[in-house]
Amino acid sequence: MAGVWRDFVVAVFTAFRHRDERAIADERRRAVERLAEETIRREQRATDPPE
């Protein structure tokens, strides 16, 4: 019976850990997208002729 509870607890912790890893990966992806957008905007401002 103890083995069943141990397996259950391990499964719960594993599920939470994978969820956290997924959230971290999503945040990294969003950060890269923001950086790319900012870099594109900066480059466009540098190359656009002043009006």
VMD Tcl script that builds the backbone (N, CA, C; Angstrom):
set m [mol new atoms 153]
animate dup $m
set s [atomselect $m all]
$s set {name element resname resid chain x y z} {
  {N N MET 1 A 0.814 -1.195 0.000}
  {CA C MET 1 A 0.000 0.000 0.000}
  {C C MET 1 A 0.863 1.268 0.000}
  {N N ALA 2 A 1.975 1.221 0.726}
  {CA C ALA 2 A 2.865 2.382 0.781}
  {C C ALA 2 A 3.433 2.686 -0.597}
  {N N GLY 3 A 3.670 1.654 -1.387}
  {CA C GLY 3 A 4.202 1.854 -2.731}
  {C C GLY 3 A 3.232 2.615 -3.620}
  {N N VAL 4 A 1.935 2.365 -3.438}
  {CA C VAL 4 A 0.920 3.060 -4.226}
  {C C VAL 4 A 0.930 4.549 -3.875}
  {N N TRP 5 A 0.980 4.870 -2.582}
  {CA C TRP 5 A 1.012 6.273 -2.155}
  {C C TRP 5 A 2.292 6.953 -2.619}
  {N N ARG 6 A 3.402 6.232 -2.549}
  {CA C ARG 6 A 4.666 6.801 -3.003}
  {C C ARG 6 A 4.586 7.124 -4.488}
  {N N ASP 7 A 4.044 6.210 -5.277}
  {CA C ASP 7 A 3.899 6.448 -6.713}
  {C C ASP 7 A 2.975 7.633 -6.989}
  {N N PHE 8 A 1.898 7.747 -6.184}
  {CA C PHE 8 A 0.973 8.859 -6.346}
  {C C PHE 8 A 1.657 10.192 -6.069}
  {N N VAL 9 A 2.394 10.261 -4.980}
  {CA C VAL 9 A 3.094 11.494 -4.613}
  {C C VAL 9 A 4.134 11.853 -5.665}
  {N N VAL 10 A 4.859 10.880 -6.150}
  {CA C VAL 10 A 5.856 11.130 -7.196}
  {C C VAL 10 A 5.171 11.648 -8.460}
  {N N ALA 11 A 4.033 11.083 -8.817}
  {CA C ALA 11 A 3.308 11.524 -10.009}
  {C C ALA 11 A 2.828 12.961 -9.858}
  {N N VAL 12 A 2.341 13.319 -8.674}
  {CA C VAL 12 A 1.874 14.688 -8.440}
  {C C VAL 12 A 3.037 15.666 -8.547}
  {N N PHE 13 A 4.150 15.364 -7.892}
  {CA C PHE 13 A 5.308 16.256 -7.966}
  {C C PHE 13 A 5.826 16.376 -9.389}
  {N N THR 14 A 5.834 15.280 -10.118}
  {CA C THR 14 A 6.296 15.306 -11.506}
  {C C THR 14 A 5.384 16.184 -12.357}
  {N N ALA 15 A 4.076 16.078 -12.138}
  {CA C ALA 15 A 3.131 16.896 -12.905}
  {C C ALA 15 A 3.362 18.378 -12.631}
  {N N PHE 16 A 3.547 18.752 -11.371}
  {CA C PHE 16 A 3.797 20.154 -11.046}
  {C C PHE 16 A 5.119 20.633 -11.622}
  {N N ARG 17 A 6.131 19.797 -11.569}
  {CA C ARG 17 A 7.437 20.198 -12.094}
  {C C ARG 17 A 7.362 20.433 -13.592}
  {N N HIS 18 A 6.682 19.556 -14.313}
  {CA C HIS 18 A 6.565 19.725 -15.759}
  {C C HIS 18 A 5.760 20.972 -16.089}
  {N N ARG 19 A 4.744 21.275 -15.293}
  {CA C ARG 19 A 3.956 22.478 -15.520}
  {C C ARG 19 A 4.835 23.712 -15.328}
  {N N ASP 20 A 5.671 23.700 -14.284}
  {CA C ASP 20 A 6.574 24.824 -14.039}
  {C C ASP 20 A 7.570 24.980 -15.176}
  {N N GLU 21 A 8.110 23.862 -15.654}
  {CA C GLU 21 A 9.058 23.926 -16.770}
  {C C GLU 21 A 8.385 24.488 -18.018}
  {N N ARG 22 A 7.134 24.115 -18.246}
  {CA C ARG 22 A 6.392 24.616 -19.400}
  {C C ARG 22 A 6.165 26.122 -19.256}
  {N N ALA 23 A 5.833 26.573 -18.054}
  {CA C ALA 23 A 5.609 28.005 -17.824}
  {C C ALA 23 A 6.905 28.789 -18.041}
  {N N ILE 24 A 8.014 28.248 -17.596}
  {CA C ILE 24 A 9.309 28.910 -17.791}
  {C C ILE 24 A 9.642 28.982 -19.274}
  {N N ALA 25 A 9.397 27.896 -19.998}
  {CA C ALA 25 A 9.672 27.892 -21.438}
  {C C ALA 25 A 8.788 28.907 -22.156}
  {N N ASP 26 A 7.509 29.008 -21.755}
  {CA C ASP 26 A 6.615 29.990 -22.374}
  {C C ASP 26 A 7.090 31.410 -22.096}
  {N N GLU 27 A 7.530 31.670 -20.877}
  {CA C GLU 27 A 8.015 33.009 -20.533}
  {C C GLU 27 A 9.279 33.347 -21.327}
  {N N ARG 28 A 10.161 32.372 -21.490}
  {CA C ARG 28 A 11.370 32.600 -22.308}
  {C C ARG 28 A 10.995 32.932 -23.748}
  {N N ARG 29 A 10.021 32.188 -24.289}
  {CA C ARG 29 A 9.588 32.425 -25.668}
  {C C ARG 29 A 9.019 33.833 -25.804}
  {N N ARG 30 A 8.195 34.252 -24.854}
  {CA C ARG 30 A 7.631 35.603 -24.907}
  {C C ARG 30 A 8.724 36.659 -24.803}
  {N N ALA 31 A 9.720 36.428 -23.965}
  {CA C ALA 31 A 10.822 37.380 -23.819}
  {C C ALA 31 A 11.600 37.507 -25.124}
  {N N VAL 32 A 11.838 36.402 -25.787}
  {CA C VAL 32 A 12.555 36.432 -27.070}
  {C C VAL 32 A 11.723 37.179 -28.114}
  {N N GLU 33 A 10.410 36.936 -28.116}
  {CA C GLU 33 A 9.553 37.647 -29.067}
  {C C GLU 33 A 9.571 39.154 -28.810}
  {N N ARG 34 A 9.515 39.572 -27.532}
  {CA C ARG 34 A 9.567 41.004 -27.211}
  {C C ARG 34 A 10.892 41.604 -27.645}
  {N N LEU 35 A 11.978 40.890 -27.399}
  {CA C LEU 35 A 13.291 41.372 -27.806}
  {C C LEU 35 A 13.374 41.511 -29.321}
  {N N ALA 36 A 12.837 40.541 -30.041}
  {CA C ALA 36 A 12.853 40.613 -31.504}
  {C C ALA 36 A 12.047 41.800 -31.997}
  {N N GLU 37 A 10.860 42.018 -31.419}
  {CA C GLU 37 A 10.039 43.148 -31.838}
  {C C GLU 37 A 10.738 44.471 -31.553}
  {N N GLU 38 A 11.348 44.584 -30.394}
  {CA C GLU 38 A 12.066 45.822 -30.051}
  {C C GLU 38 A 13.244 46.043 -30.993}
  {N N THR 39 A 13.967 44.994 -31.311}
  {CA C THR 39 A 15.107 45.114 -32.223}
  {C C THR 39 A 14.638 45.551 -33.605}
  {N N ILE 40 A 13.539 44.997 -34.064}
  {CA C ILE 40 A 12.999 45.377 -35.377}
  {C C ILE 40 A 12.599 46.849 -35.368}
  {N N ARG 41 A 11.901 47.276 -34.304}
  {CA C ARG 41 A 11.497 48.682 -34.213}
  {C C ARG 41 A 12.708 49.609 -34.200}
  {N N ARG 42 A 13.733 49.245 -33.442}
  {CA C ARG 42 A 14.932 50.068 -33.350}
  {C C ARG 42 A 15.614 50.175 -34.710}
  {N N GLU 43 A 15.697 49.062 -35.413}
  {CA C GLU 43 A 16.314 49.069 -36.744}
  {C C GLU 43 A 15.504 49.912 -37.716}
  {N N GLN 44 A 14.191 49.832 -37.639}
  {CA C GLN 44 A 13.355 50.632 -38.528}
  {C C GLN 44 A 13.519 52.112 -38.253}
  {N N ARG 45 A 13.608 52.497 -36.971}
  {CA C ARG 45 A 13.821 53.906 -36.647}
  {C C ARG 45 A 15.170 54.397 -37.154}
  {N N ALA 46 A 16.164 53.539 -37.086}
  {CA C ALA 46 A 17.527 53.918 -37.520}
  {C C ALA 46 A 17.593 54.076 -39.041}
  {N N THR 47 A 16.805 53.323 -39.767}
  {CA C THR 47 A 16.888 53.362 -41.234}
  {C C THR 47 A 15.847 54.263 -41.867}
  {N N ASP 48 A 14.782 54.641 -41.105}
  {CA C ASP 48 A 13.768 55.541 -41.663}
  {C C ASP 48 A 14.327 56.948 -41.751}
  {N N PRO 49 A 14.107 57.627 -42.895}
  {CA C PRO 49 A 14.580 59.013 -43.001}
  {C C PRO 49 A 13.741 59.910 -42.106}
  {N N PRO 50 A 14.361 60.903 -41.491}
  {CA C PRO 50 A 13.587 61.822 -40.643}
  {C C PRO 50 A 12.649 62.662 -41.476}
  {N N GLU 51 A 11.490 62.957 -40.907}
  {CA C GLU 51 A 10.497 63.733 -41.660}
  {C C GLU 51 A 10.526 65.176 -41.273}
}
mol reanalyze $m
mol bondsrecalc $m
mol representation Tube
mol addrep $m
